[in-house]
Amino acid sequence: MHATKTIKLQALAVTARSADGNIYDFPGAAATTVGTWPTTYTSGSRTFPAGTYTYFVSYKLHNSWHNLSPVNSFTSGANPTPTPTPTPTPTATTSAPTSTPAPTSTSTPTATSTPTVSEPSSAPSTTAVAPLGIPGTWRNVFSDEFDGTGLDGSKWNPNWLGCSGCITPPVNSSEEAAYSPSQVGVSGGYLHLKAIQQSTTVGGKTYPYVSGLVESDGKAQFTYGAFEARIYTPASGTQIANWPAFWTDGQNWPDDGEMDVMEGLSGSACYHFHSAAGGPGGCAPGTYTGWHTYGAEWKQGAVTYYYDGKQVGQITSGITSAPMYLILNNAVSSTNGGPTQVPADMMVDYVRVWQH
């Protein structure tokens, strides 16, 4: 592997995910320095249960993990015959990582990689890290890695369509928390959207909780593309607590559409697309508490949803084309959400948008 300049990485690893989203990372993640000189990195080996896995190289920088493309796959069986995976040819760039991991398809595969690593930037890049599991050639048009010490006001507003610093009413009438900028923070490489029990009166109505929300209305909006965020959802047992969500919304609801990439409905991770034609969608099987990557490809006539790089659903009716802005929030709702848990911290590692 090599980089376009000398970079000290907090960790370098080969990451693997099973078809049901479980984590089976290769051992041997370690801090290292990469530069313009060739350096060989070899992960440790491990045994995999029978099944199909996706794998990719990832690295940690500024307390954030970044996935390199391409994402490839291998199959592990009881007595498999090793079949080498074809090695794709990376395109060297000056601003974005690419990788060519190539583990053999055995029950104890060892992955090697030859990525080009470079310092990630919040500025749009034509060759930024690719969306996880979403096929195609992409151009990054929006990214926030939350590496600073405060919310980037050029990208986000810290409440629901309100004045700067204001506490605002919730989005939905079934929510039980007002939104306050005091519950939004950036530290440790993450966006923190907290929910606490604190009686708050807004617009003549009193809510028992306050929580955090960010939206990009007036600062970033998009028609079509790939949308992705890596999110930590608080848990209540095996259920997602509260009503955390990553979604987009148009200026005129429902005519301009609403794309729910992930919302924790009744403890499950669910997706929907709302428009004047209705709100079809579904929920992914399995447990999605803790850290997971949620993505969606929105194109003319269809939205396809990906959780941890695996397609979990597709909607082909009522898909709108008006621009939408980004929203992340840690809502509290005993009606629509999972079990109420406060205090609770919904964390976001990154938010990225790509277009062709």
C-alpha positions as CSV (number, residue, x, y, z in Angstrom):
1,M,0.0,0.0,0.0
2,H,1.0,3.6,-0.3
3,A,-0.3,7.1,0.2
4,T,0.0,10.4,-1.6
5,K,1.7,11.8,1.5
6,T,3.0,10.6,4.8
7,I,0.1,9.9,7.2
8,K,0.1,8.5,10.7
9,L,-3.0,6.2,11.0
10,Q,-4.4,5.3,14.4
11,A,-5.3,1.8,13.0
12,L,-5.4,-0.1,9.8
13,A,-7.5,-3.2,9.4
14,V,-9.3,-5.6,7.0
15,T,-13.0,-5.6,7.8
16,A,-15.4,-8.4,7.1
17,R,-19.2,-8.5,7.3
18,S,-21.5,-11.5,7.1
19,A,-24.6,-11.6,5.0
20,D,-26.7,-10.8,8.1
21,G,-24.5,-7.9,9.1
22,N,-22.5,-9.5,11.9
23,I,-18.9,-8.3,12.3
24,Y,-16.1,-10.7,11.6
25,D,-13.0,-8.5,11.4
26,F,-9.6,-9.9,10.7
27,P,-7.2,-9.6,13.6
28,G,-4.1,-7.5,13.5
29,A,-5.4,-4.0,13.4
30,A,-2.5,-1.7,14.4
31,A,-1.3,1.9,14.2
32,T,1.0,2.5,11.3
33,T,2.5,5.2,9.1
34,V,2.0,5.1,5.4
35,G,3.7,7.3,2.8
36,T,4.6,7.5,-0.9
37,W,6.9,4.5,-0.5
38,P,5.4,1.0,-1.0
39,T,4.4,-0.8,2.3
40,T,3.0,-4.2,2.6
41,Y,0.3,-4.8,5.2
42,T,-0.9,-8.3,6.0
43,S,-3.7,-9.0,8.5
44,G,-3.9,-11.9,10.8
45,S,-5.9,-15.0,9.9
46,R,-9.2,-16.2,11.4
47,T,-11.8,-18.9,11.0
48,F,-15.2,-18.0,9.5
49,P,-18.4,-19.9,9.9
50,A,-19.9,-21.1,6.6
51,G,-21.4,-18.3,4.6
52,T,-20.8,-15.4,2.3
53,Y,-18.9,-12.3,3.5
54,T,-18.1,-8.8,2.2
55,Y,-14.7,-7.4,3.0
56,F,-12.8,-4.1,2.6
57,V,-9.9,-2.2,4.0
58,S,-10.6,0.4,6.7
59,Y,-8.4,2.8,8.6
60,K,-8.8,5.1,11.6
61,L,-7.8,8.7,11.5
62,H,-8.8,11.6,13.7
63,N,-10.8,9.1,15.8
64,S,-13.0,8.2,12.8
65,W,-13.1,5.0,10.8
66,H,-13.0,5.3,7.0
67,N,-13.9,2.4,4.7
68,L,-11.9,2.0,1.4
69,S,-13.4,0.7,-1.8
70,P,-13.9,-1.6,-3.6
71,V,-16.0,-3.9,-1.4
72,N,-15.5,-7.5,-2.5
73,S,-16.8,-10.8,-1.2
74,F,-15.7,-14.4,-0.4
75,T,-17.5,-17.6,0.6
76,S,-16.4,-19.8,3.5
77,G,-17.5,-23.4,3.7
78,A,-16.7,-26.6,5.7
79,N,-14.1,-27.8,3.2
80,P,-13.9,-25.1,0.5
81,T,-11.5,-25.1,-2.4
82,P,-9.5,-21.9,-2.3
83,T,-10.5,-19.7,-5.2
84,P,-8.5,-16.4,-5.5
85,T,-10.7,-13.3,-5.9
86,P,-9.7,-11.2,-8.9
87,T,-7.8,-8.2,-7.9
88,P,-9.3,-4.9,-9.2
89,T,-7.0,-2.2,-10.4
90,P,-7.1,0.9,-8.2
91,T,-6.9,4.4,-9.7
92,A,-4.4,6.5,-7.9
93,T,-5.7,9.8,-6.6
94,T,-4.4,12.8,-4.6
95,S,-7.3,13.0,-2.3
96,A,-9.2,9.8,-1.7
97,P,-8.6,6.2,-0.6
98,T,-8.9,3.2,-2.8
99,S,-8.1,-0.4,-2.0
100,T,-7.6,-3.8,-3.6
101,P,-8.0,-6.3,-0.8
102,A,-7.7,-9.9,-2.0
103,P,-8.3,-12.7,0.6
104,T,-8.6,-16.2,-0.6
105,S,-11.9,-17.9,-0.3
106,T,-11.1,-20.4,2.5
107,S,-12.4,-21.0,6.0
108,T,-9.3,-19.2,7.4
109,P,-8.7,-16.5,4.8
110,T,-5.8,-14.0,5.1
111,A,-6.5,-10.6,3.5
112,T,-3.8,-8.4,1.9
113,S,-4.3,-4.9,0.6
114,T,-2.6,-2.3,-1.6
115,P,-4.7,0.8,-1.1
116,T,-3.8,4.4,-1.8
117,V,-4.5,6.3,1.4
118,S,-4.9,10.0,1.7
119,E,-6.0,12.5,4.3
120,P,-9.9,12.6,4.3
121,S,-11.4,16.0,3.6
122,S,-14.9,17.4,4.2
123,A,-14.7,19.1,0.8
124,P,-16.3,17.3,-2.1
125,S,-14.0,15.0,-4.1
126,T,-14.5,13.2,-7.3
127,T,-12.9,10.1,-5.9
128,A,-13.9,9.9,-2.3
129,V,-14.6,6.7,-0.4
130,A,-17.3,4.8,-2.1
131,P,-20.7,4.0,-0.5
132,L,-20.7,0.7,1.3
133,G,-22.3,-2.0,-0.9
134,I,-24.0,0.4,-3.4
135,P,-22.7,-0.4,-6.9
136,G,-21.7,2.1,-9.4
137,T,-19.2,4.9,-9.9
138,W,-19.7,7.8,-7.5
139,R,-18.6,11.4,-7.0
140,N,-18.7,12.6,-3.4
141,V,-20.7,15.9,-3.1
142,F,-21.2,16.1,0.7
143,S,-19.3,14.8,3.7
144,D,-19.1,15.5,7.4
145,E,-16.7,13.4,9.4
146,F,-17.3,15.2,12.7
147,D,-13.6,15.5,13.4
148,G,-13.9,19.0,15.0
149,T,-14.9,20.3,18.4
150,G,-18.3,21.8,17.4
151,L,-21.1,21.5,14.9
152,D,-20.2,22.8,11.4
153,G,-22.7,25.6,11.0
154,S,-22.0,25.9,7.3
155,K,-23.6,22.4,6.9
156,W,-26.1,22.0,9.8
157,N,-28.8,23.7,11.8
158,P,-29.1,22.3,15.4
159,N,-32.9,22.2,15.7
160,W,-36.1,21.6,13.7
161,L,-36.3,24.5,11.2
162,G,-35.9,27.1,14.0
163,C,-33.9,30.2,14.7
164,S,-30.3,29.8,15.7
165,G,-30.1,28.8,19.4
166,C,-33.9,28.3,19.7
167,I,-35.6,25.3,21.3
168,T,-38.2,24.0,18.7
169,P,-41.2,21.8,18.9
170,P,-40.8,18.2,17.6
171,V,-41.3,17.1,14.0
172,N,-44.2,14.7,14.6
173,S,-47.2,15.1,17.0
174,S,-46.5,11.8,18.5
175,E,-43.0,12.8,19.7
176,E,-42.5,13.6,23.4
177,A,-39.3,15.7,23.2
178,A,-38.6,19.2,22.1
179,Y,-35.4,19.8,20.1
180,S,-32.7,21.9,21.8
181,P,-29.2,22.9,20.5
182,S,-27.9,22.1,24.0
183,Q,-28.4,18.4,23.1
184,V,-26.2,18.6,20.0
185,G,-22.5,18.3,20.2
186,V,-19.4,17.1,18.4
187,S,-16.5,15.5,20.2
188,G,-14.2,12.4,19.9
189,G,-14.8,12.2,16.2
190,Y,-18.6,11.8,16.5
191,L,-21.8,13.9,16.4
192,H,-23.7,13.4,19.6
193,L,-27.5,13.7,19.6
194,K,-28.6,13.3,23.2
195,A,-32.0,12.8,24.8
196,I,-32.6,13.7,28.4
197,Q,-35.6,14.0,30.8
198,Q,-36.2,17.7,31.2
199,S,-39.6,19.4,31.2
200,T,-39.7,22.0,28.4
201,T,-42.5,24.3,27.2
202,V,-42.4,25.4,23.5
203,G,-45.3,27.0,21.7
204,G,-47.6,26.6,24.7
205,K,-47.1,22.9,25.0
206,T,-45.0,21.1,27.6
207,Y,-42.8,18.1,26.7
208,P,-41.2,15.8,29.3
209,Y,-38.0,15.4,27.3
210,V,-35.5,17.4,25.2
211,S,-33.3,15.8,22.6
212,G,-30.9,16.6,19.7
213,L,-31.5,17.0,16.0
214,V,-29.5,18.4,13.0
215,E,-30.8,19.3,9.6
216,S,-29.2,20.9,6.5
217,D,-32.2,22.9,5.2
218,G,-30.9,25.9,3.3
219,K,-27.3,24.6,3.4
220,A,-27.3,21.3,1.5
221,Q,-30.0,19.5,-0.5
222,F,-29.9,16.9,-3.2
223,T,-31.9,15.2,-5.9
224,Y,-30.8,11.6,-6.4
225,G,-27.6,10.0,-5.2
226,A,-26.2,7.6,-2.6
227,F,-26.8,8.7,1.0
228,E,-24.9,7.0,3.9
229,A,-24.3,7.5,7.6
230,R,-22.6,5.3,10.2
231,I,-24.7,5.5,13.4
232,Y,-24.7,4.3,16.9
233,T,-28.2,3.7,18.2
234,P,-28.8,3.3,22.0
235,A,-30.2,-0.1,23.0
236,S,-32.9,-1.5,25.3
237,G,-32.0,-5.1,25.3
238,T,-32.0,-6.2,21.7
239,Q,-34.2,-3.3,20.6
240,I,-33.3,0.1,19.4
241,A,-34.3,2.6,22.1
242,N,-36.3,5.7,21.4
243,W,-37.0,6.8,17.8
244,P,-33.6,7.6,16.2
245,A,-33.6,8.4,12.5
246,F,-31.5,9.3,9.4
247,W,-33.8,10.8,6.7
248,T,-34.2,13.4,4.1
249,D,-37.2,15.8,3.4
250,G,-38.4,18.1,0.7
251,Q,-39.7,21.7,1.1
252,N,-43.3,20.7,0.7
253,W,-44.4,17.6,2.5
254,P,-45.6,15.2,1.3
255,D,-45.5,16.3,-2.3
256,D,-41.8,16.7,-2.4
257,G,-41.1,13.4,-0.7
258,E,-39.5,12.1,2.5
259,M,-36.9,9.4,2.3
260,D,-36.4,7.5,5.6
261,V,-33.0,5.8,5.3
262,M,-33.3,4.4,8.8
263,E,-35.7,5.0,11.6
264,G,-36.0,3.0,14.8
265,L,-39.7,2.0,14.8
266,S,-40.8,-0.2,17.7
267,G,-37.2,-1.2,18.3
268,S,-36.5,-2.3,14.7
269,A,-34.4,-0.6,11.9
270,C,-36.9,0.4,9.2
271,Y,-37.0,2.3,5.9
272,H,-39.8,4.1,4.1
273,F,-40.5,6.6,1.3
274,H,-43.3,9.1,1.9
275,S,-45.1,11.1,-0.8
276,A,-48.6,12.1,-1.8
277,A,-48.9,8.5,-3.1
278,G,-48.4,7.0,0.3
279,G,-45.6,5.7,2.5
280,P,-44.4,2.2,1.6
281,G,-41.5,0.6,3.3
282,G,-40.4,-2.2,5.6
283,C,-38.1,-3.2,8.5
284,A,-34.8,-5.1,8.2
285,P,-34.6,-8.4,10.1
286,G,-32.0,-8.8,12.8
287,T,-30.7,-6.6,15.6
288,Y,-29.4,-3.1,14.7
289,T,-28.4,-1.7,18.1
290,G,-25.0,-0.2,18.4
291,W,-22.9,0.8,15.4
292,H,-24.2,0.1,11.9
293,T,-23.9,1.7,8.5
294,Y,-27.2,2.8,6.8
295,G,-27.4,3.8,3.1
296,A,-29.8,4.4,0.3
297,E,-29.5,4.9,-3.4
298,W,-32.2,7.3,-4.7
299,K,-32.7,7.4,-8.4
300,Q,-35.5,8.1,-10.8
301,G,-38.4,5.8,-9.9
302,A,-36.6,3.8,-7.2
303,V,-34.9,3.9,-3.8
304,T,-32.8,0.9,-2.7
305,Y,-31.8,0.6,0.9
306,Y,-28.5,-0.9,2.2
307,Y,-27.7,-1.7,5.8
308,D,-24.1,-2.6,6.5
309,G,-23.5,-2.9,2.8
310,K,-26.4,-5.4,2.3
311,Q,-29.5,-4.6,0.3
312,V,-32.5,-4.8,2.7
313,G,-35.3,-3.3,0.6
314,Q,-36.4,-1.4,-2.4
315,I,-39.3,1.0,-3.1
316,T,-40.5,1.7,-6.7
317,S,-43.7,3.6,-6.2
318,G,-44.3,7.2,-5.4
319,I,-40.7,8.2,-5.8
320,T,-40.4,12.0,-6.1
321,S,-37.6,14.1,-7.7
322,A,-37.6,17.4,-5.8
323,P,-34.5,18.2,-3.8
324,M,-34.3,17.1,-0.2
325,Y,-32.2,18.1,2.8
326,L,-30.5,15.9,5.4
327,I,-31.9,15.2,8.9
328,L,-30.6,13.1,11.8
329,N,-32.5,13.1,15.1
330,N,-32.9,11.2,18.4
331,A,-36.6,11.4,18.8
332,V,-38.5,10.1,21.8
333,S,-41.9,8.5,21.2
334,S,-43.6,5.8,23.2
335,T,-46.1,5.4,20.3
336,N,-43.8,5.0,17.3
337,G,-40.3,4.3,18.8
338,G,-38.8,1.6,20.8
339,P,-38.6,1.5,24.6
340,T,-38.0,5.0,26.0
341,Q,-34.5,5.4,27.4
342,V,-33.0,8.6,28.9
343,P,-30.4,9.7,29.0
344,A,-29.4,8.4,25.6
345,D,-26.7,9.3,23.1
346,M,-27.2,8.7,19.4
347,M,-23.8,9.0,17.8
348,V,-22.9,9.6,14.2
349,D,-19.4,8.8,12.8
350,Y,-20.0,10.4,9.4
351,V,-22.6,11.5,6.9
352,R,-21.8,11.3,3.2
353,V,-23.6,11.9,-0.1
354,W,-22.5,10.9,-3.6
355,Q,-23.8,11.4,-7.1
356,H,-22.9,10.1,-10.5
